[in-house]
Amino acid sequence: MLGKKLVTAQKRGETRALCLGLGMVACSMMMYFFIGITIVPFYTKSVWTTETVCKVLKANIKDKGFCANSEGSEDEEIFPYPCLQVWVNLTASGQEVMLYQTEDTLERNPKCSYVPDKLENSKEVKARIETIASNFKKYQTFPCYYDPGGAQTNVILSRLYPSKGLLFAFLWPTLMFTGGCLIIVLVKISQYVSVLSAWQ
């Protein structure tokens, strides 16, 4: 009787472990799919892939610019802010080009190097842009990214999805997939050893 209870408990434990392993594999597959349709297209779409050194030529704050949070947005979603324009000397080609914060900045407003988030406090936005401008004037040389193919003549300060960020995004589903597969393999080995012991 005790032996039957132990065998039943062992089978239940193996079934639960097997379900856990399969669940981990399924979750990792869903995470791979989600990353593949969200982050990967933005990473492959970006043409600013080569890192170089930029030297600031001028950083000026122009009159107020306007930004819409999304296409087709209403007038109340358009807010004014000081337009910061940063021009740099591209070391790779020696050209004078305009610097943008990220790829998204160029799409939102190609006239400004920095586009703030929509904030109700306009003084806070103005102070932040003035701080950014002073930092550019203080730190003249810094790494930036440009398009080696020449399709885009401007440069960006940082990529939305760099290579390290993409690898980090794939790290967790890979660990989950590996752990799930390891659990399944261990359960199958345990079942094989149990059958072999019973046969002997």
Backbone hydrogen bonds in HBPLUS format (Angstrom, degrees):
<---DONOR---> <-ACCEPTOR-->    atom                        ^
c    i                          cat <-CA-CA->   ^        H-A-AA   ^      H-
h    n   atom  resd res      DA  || num        DHA   H-A  angle D-A-AA Bond
n    s   type  num  typ     dist DA aas  dist angle  dist       angle   num
A0005-LYS N   A0001-MET O   3.06 MM   4  6.39 156.0  2.12 148.8 155.1     1
A0006-LEU N   A0002-LEU O   3.00 MM   4  6.26 154.4  2.06 147.5 154.3     2
A0007-VAL N   A0003-GLY O   2.97 MM   4  6.20 156.5  2.03 146.9 153.2     3
A0008-THR N   A0004-LYS O   2.86 MM   4  6.09 157.0  1.91 147.8 154.5     4
A0009-ALA N   A0005-LYS O   2.87 MM   4  6.07 161.4  1.91 148.1 153.2     5
A0010-GLN N   A0006-LEU O   2.87 MM   4  6.02 152.4  1.95 143.3 151.5     6
A0011-LYS N   A0007-VAL O   2.93 MM   4  6.17 154.9  1.99 146.6 152.9     7
A0012-ARG N   A0008-THR O   2.95 MM   4  6.23 156.2  2.01 148.0 154.7     8
A0013-GLY N   A0009-ALA O   2.91 MM   4  6.13 159.3  1.95 146.6 152.5     9
A0014-GLU N   A0010-GLN O   2.91 MM   4  6.13 155.8  1.97 147.2 154.0    10
A0015-THR N   A0011-LYS O   2.87 MM   4  6.06 155.4  1.93 146.0 153.0    11
A0016-ARG N   A0012-ARG O   2.92 MM   4  6.19 161.4  1.96 152.5 156.9    12
A0017-ALA N   A0013-GLY O   2.93 MM   4  6.08 161.6  1.96 146.8 152.4    13
A0018-LEU N   A0014-GLU O   2.80 MM   4  5.94 154.4  1.87 145.7 153.3    14
A0019-CYS N   A0015-THR O   2.89 MM   4  6.13 154.6  1.96 146.0 152.9    15
A0020-LEU N   A0016-ARG O   2.86 MM   4  6.11 152.1  1.94 146.5 154.7    16
A0021-GLY N   A0017-ALA O   2.92 MM   4  6.19 159.5  1.96 149.1 154.0    17
A0022-LEU N   A0018-LEU O   2.93 MM   4  6.15 164.7  1.96 150.4 154.6    18
A0023-GLY N   A0019-CYS O   2.82 MM   4  5.92 152.1  1.90 143.3 151.6    19
A0024-MET N   A0020-LEU O   2.92 MM   4  6.15 154.3  1.98 148.5 155.0    20
A0025-VAL N   A0021-GLY O   3.02 MM   4  6.27 156.8  2.07 147.5 153.7    21
A0026-ALA N   A0022-LEU O   2.90 MM   4  6.11 159.0  1.94 147.1 153.1    22
A0027-CYS N   A0023-GLY O   2.88 MM   4  6.06 160.4  1.92 148.7 154.1    23
A0028-SER N   A0024-MET O   2.97 MM   4  6.12 157.0  2.02 144.5 150.9    24
A0029-MET N   A0025-VAL O   3.00 MM   4  6.24 149.7  2.09 144.9 153.1    25
A0030-MET N   A0026-ALA O   3.05 MM   4  6.37 151.3  2.14 145.6 153.0    26
A0031-MET N   A0027-CYS O   2.94 MM   4  6.23 152.6  2.02 147.6 155.4    27
A0032-TYR N   A0028-SER O   2.89 MM   4  6.12 155.8  1.95 146.7 153.2    28
A0033-PHE N   A0029-MET O   2.99 MM   4  6.23 156.7  2.04 143.8 150.0    29
A0034-PHE N   A0030-MET O   2.90 MM   4  6.14 158.7  1.94 147.6 153.4    30
A0035-ILE N   A0031-MET O   2.92 MM   4  6.10 166.5  1.94 153.4 156.7    31
A0036-GLY N   A0032-TYR O   2.86 MM   4  5.97 151.4  1.94 143.5 152.5    32
A0037-ILE N   A0033-PHE O   3.08 MM   4  6.33 136.5  2.27 144.9 154.4    33
A0038-THR N   A0034-PHE O   3.13 MM   4  6.17 124.6  2.45 140.6 154.0    34
A0039-ILE N   A0035-ILE O   3.05 MM   4  5.30 125.5  2.35 125.3 140.0    35
A0040-VAL N   A0035-ILE O   3.17 MM   5  6.39 171.1  2.18 161.8 164.0    36
A0043-TYR N   A0039-ILE O   3.01 MM   4  6.27 151.2  2.10 152.2 161.4    37
A0044-THR N   A0040-VAL O   2.90 MM   4  6.12 164.9  1.92 162.3 164.8    38
A0045-LYS N   A0041-PRO O   2.89 MM   4  5.86 141.2  2.04 139.7 150.6    39
A0046-SER N   A0042-PHE O   3.30 MM   4  6.31 140.5  2.47 136.3 142.9    40
A0049-THR N   A0047-VAL O   3.02 MM   2  5.59 123.7  2.35 108.2  92.2    41
A0050-THR N   A0146-TYR O   3.38 MM  96  5.62 161.5  2.42 166.9 161.6    42
A0146-TYR N   A0050-THR O   2.97 MM  96  5.62 157.8  2.02 156.3 161.3    43
A0052-THR N   A0144-CYS O   2.83 MM  92  5.54 161.3  1.87 157.0 161.5    44
A0144-CYS N   A0052-THR O   2.96 MM  92  5.54 157.3  2.01 139.6 144.4    45
A0091-THR N   A0053-VAL O   3.17 MM  38  5.63 156.8  2.23 165.1 172.2    46
A0054-CYS N   A0142-PHE O   2.89 MM  88  5.63 177.1  1.89 168.5 167.5    47
A0142-PHE N   A0054-CYS O   3.11 MM  88  5.63 154.4  2.17 153.2 161.0    48
A0055-LYS N   A0089-ASN O   3.22 MM  34  5.11 155.9  2.28 131.7 139.0    49
A0089-ASN N   A0055-LYS O   2.72 MM  34  5.11 156.5  1.77 145.5 153.0    50
A0056-VAL N   A0140-GLN O   2.81 MM  84  5.08 161.1  1.84 145.5 151.6    51
A0057-LEU N   A0087-TRP O   2.79 MM  30  5.55 168.8  1.80 150.8 151.3    52
A0058-LYS N   A0087-TRP O   3.27 MM  29  5.38 160.0  2.31 139.8 142.0    53
A0087-TRP N   A0058-LYS O   2.87 MM  29  5.38 168.3  1.88 163.4 167.5    54
A0060-ASN N   A0085-GLN O   2.97 MM  25  5.40 151.3  2.05 157.3 154.9    55
A0085-GLN N   A0060-ASN O   2.82 MM  25  5.40 171.9  1.83 167.7 170.4    56
A0062-LYS N   A0083-CYS O   2.70 MM  21  5.08 159.7  1.74 161.4 154.4    57
A0083-CYS N   A0063-ASP O   3.35 MM  20  6.08 149.0  2.46 125.6 131.9    58
A0065-GLY N   A0081-TYR O   2.61 MM  16  5.46 158.7  1.66 171.3 163.8    59
A0081-TYR N   A0065-GLY O   3.13 MM  16  5.46 143.8  2.27 138.0 145.2    60
A0073-SER N   A0070-SER O   3.28 MM   3  5.58 138.2  2.46 137.0 130.4    61
A0077-GLU N   A0074-GLU O   3.06 MM   3  5.52 154.3  2.12 111.4 119.3    62
A0078-ILE N   A0075-ASP O   3.06 MM   3  5.37 165.0  2.08 113.1 116.9    63
A0113-SER N   A0084-LEU O   2.61 MM  29  5.62 168.4  1.63 169.8 173.6    64
A0099-LEU N   A0086-VAL O   2.88 MM  13  5.53 169.2  1.89 164.0 164.1    65
A0088-VAL N   A0097-VAL O   2.84 MM   9  5.60 164.3  1.87 169.3 172.0    66
A0097-VAL N   A0088-VAL O   2.96 MM   9  5.60 153.6  2.03 161.2 165.7    67
A0090-LEU N   A0095-GLN O   2.83 MM   5  5.33 165.3  1.86 162.1 163.8    68
A0094-GLY N   A0090-LEU O   2.48 MM   4  5.01 143.7  1.60 158.8 170.1    69
A0155-VAL N   A0098-MET O   3.17 MM  57  6.47 167.0  2.19 156.2 159.7    70
A0100-TYR N   A0155-VAL O   2.89 MM  55  6.27 148.5  1.99 142.5 152.7    71
A0157-LEU N   A0100-TYR O   2.71 MM  57  6.14 142.9  1.85 156.0 168.7    72
A0101-GLN N   A0113-SER O   2.98 MM  12  6.06 136.4  2.17 161.7 163.2    73
A0158-SER N   A0101-GLN O   3.03 MM  57  6.21 156.0  2.09 162.2 167.5    74
A0105-THR N   A0102-THR O   3.20 MM   3  5.30 131.8  2.45  97.1 109.0    75
A0108-ARG N   A0104-ASP O   2.99 MM   4  6.19 153.1  2.06 150.4 157.5    76
A0109-ASN N   A0105-THR O   2.99 MM   4  6.09 170.4  2.00 156.3 158.5    77
A0112-CYS N   A0109-ASN O   3.30 MM   3  5.89 160.5  2.34 117.6 122.0    78
A0125-VAL N   A0121-ASN O   3.39 MM   4  6.76 155.3  2.45 143.6 149.7    79
A0126-LYS N   A0122-SER O   2.96 MM   4  6.17 162.3  1.99 148.8 153.4    80
A0127-ALA N   A0123-LYS O   2.91 MM   4  6.07 160.1  1.95 146.5 151.9    81
A0128-ARG N   A0124-GLU O   2.98 MM   4  6.14 153.1  2.06 144.0 151.2    82
A0129-ILE N   A0125-VAL O   3.02 MM   4  6.27 161.0  2.06 152.7 157.1    83
A0130-GLU N   A0126-LYS O   2.99 MM   4  6.18 157.8  2.04 148.8 155.1    84
A0131-THR N   A0127-ALA O   2.98 MM   4  6.16 149.3  2.08 141.3 149.6    85
A0132-ILE N   A0128-ARG O   2.98 MM   4  6.26 155.5  2.04 147.6 154.1    86
A0133-ALA N   A0129-ILE O   2.94 MM   4  6.18 159.1  1.99 148.5 154.0    87
A0134-SER N   A0130-GLU O   2.99 MM   4  6.20 157.0  2.05 144.6 150.5    88
A0135-ASN N   A0131-THR O   2.96 MM   4  6.18 148.0  2.06 144.6 153.6    89
A0136-PHE N   A0132-ILE O   3.05 MM   4  6.34 151.5  2.13 147.8 154.8    90
A0137-LYS N   A0133-ALA O   3.11 MM   4  6.41 151.2  2.19 143.9 151.7    91
A0138-LYS N   A0134-SER O   2.89 MM   4  6.05 136.6  2.08 137.8 150.2    92
A0139-TYR N   A0135-ASN O   2.80 MM   4  5.91 172.3  1.81 154.9 156.7    93
A0145-TYR N   A0156-ILE O   2.91 MM  11  5.35 166.7  1.93 160.2 163.9    94
A0156-ILE N   A0145-TYR O   3.01 MM  11  5.35 157.5  2.06 147.1 154.2    95
A0150-GLY N   A0147-ASP O   3.20 MM   3  5.52 153.2  2.27 108.3 115.8    96
A0166-LEU N   A0162-PRO O   2.99 MM   4  6.32 151.2  2.08 150.8 159.1    97
A0167-LEU N   A0163-SER O   2.97 MM   4  6.24 159.6  2.01 151.0 156.2    98
A0168-PHE N   A0164-LYS O   2.91 MM   4  6.10 153.3  1.98 145.3 153.1    99
A0169-ALA N   A0165-GLY O   2.95 MM   4  6.14 145.8  2.07 139.5 148.5   100
A0170-PHE N   A0166-LEU O   3.13 MM   4  6.43 144.9  2.25 143.4 151.9   101
A0171-LEU N   A0167-LEU O   3.04 MM   4  6.15 116.8  2.46 134.9 151.0   102
A0171-LEU N   A0168-PHE O   3.18 MM   3  4.95 143.9  2.32  92.5 103.2   103
A0174-THR N   A0170-PHE O   3.20 MM   4  6.13 147.2  2.31 138.2 147.5   104
A0175-LEU N   A0171-LEU O   2.92 MM   4  6.20 154.7  1.99 152.7 159.6   105
A0176-MET N   A0172-TRP O   2.96 MM   4  6.17 160.6  1.99 153.2 158.7   106
A0177-PHE N   A0173-PRO O   2.83 MM   4  5.93 156.0  1.89 143.1 149.8   107
A0178-THR N   A0174-THR O   2.90 MM   4  6.06 160.7  1.94 146.9 152.3   108
A0179-GLY N   A0175-LEU O   2.90 MM   4  6.06 160.6  1.93 147.0 152.5   109
A0180-GLY N   A0176-MET O   2.92 MM   4  6.08 159.0  1.97 147.0 152.7   110
A0181-CYS N   A0177-PHE O   2.96 MM   4  6.16 164.7  1.98 150.4 154.5   111
A0182-LEU N   A0178-THR O   2.93 MM   4  6.08 153.0  2.00 145.2 153.2   112
A0183-ILE N   A0179-GLY O   2.98 MM   4  6.22 155.1  2.04 147.8 153.7   113
A0184-ILE N   A0180-GLY O   3.05 MM   4  6.31 162.5  2.08 151.2 155.6   114
A0185-VAL N   A0181-CYS O   2.95 MM   4  6.17 161.1  1.98 149.5 154.6   115
A0186-LEU N   A0182-LEU O   2.96 MM   4  6.14 160.2  2.00 148.5 153.8   116
A0187-VAL N   A0183-ILE O   2.95 MM   4  6.18 155.0  2.01 149.9 156.6   117
A0188-LYS N   A0184-ILE O   2.98 MM   4  6.22 160.2  2.02 149.8 155.1   118
A0189-ILE N   A0185-VAL O   2.91 MM   4  6.15 153.9  1.98 148.3 155.8   119
A0190-SER N   A0186-LEU O   2.88 MM   4  6.07 155.5  1.94 143.6 150.7   120
A0191-GLN N   A0187-VAL O   2.88 MM   4  6.16 156.2  1.94 149.9 156.1   121
A0192-TYR N   A0188-LYS O   2.95 MM   4  6.13 155.1  2.02 144.1 150.9   122
A0193-VAL N   A0189-ILE O   2.88 MM   4  6.13 159.8  1.92 151.2 156.5   123
A0194-SER N   A0190-SER O   2.96 MM   4  6.14 153.6  2.04 144.7 152.2   124
A0195-VAL N   A0191-GLN O   2.97 MM   4  6.20 162.7  2.00 150.1 153.9   125
A0196-LEU N   A0192-TYR O   2.90 MM   4  6.07 156.4  1.95 146.4 153.6   126
A0197-SER N   A0193-VAL O   2.88 MM   4  6.03 153.8  1.95 146.1 152.8   127
A0198-ALA N   A0194-SER O   2.95 MM   4  6.16 160.8  1.99 149.3 154.5   128
A0199-TRP N   A0195-VAL O   2.97 MM   4  6.13 152.0  2.05 144.4 151.8   129
A0200-GLN N   A0196-LEU O   3.09 MM   4  6.28 151.0  2.18 141.9 149.1   130
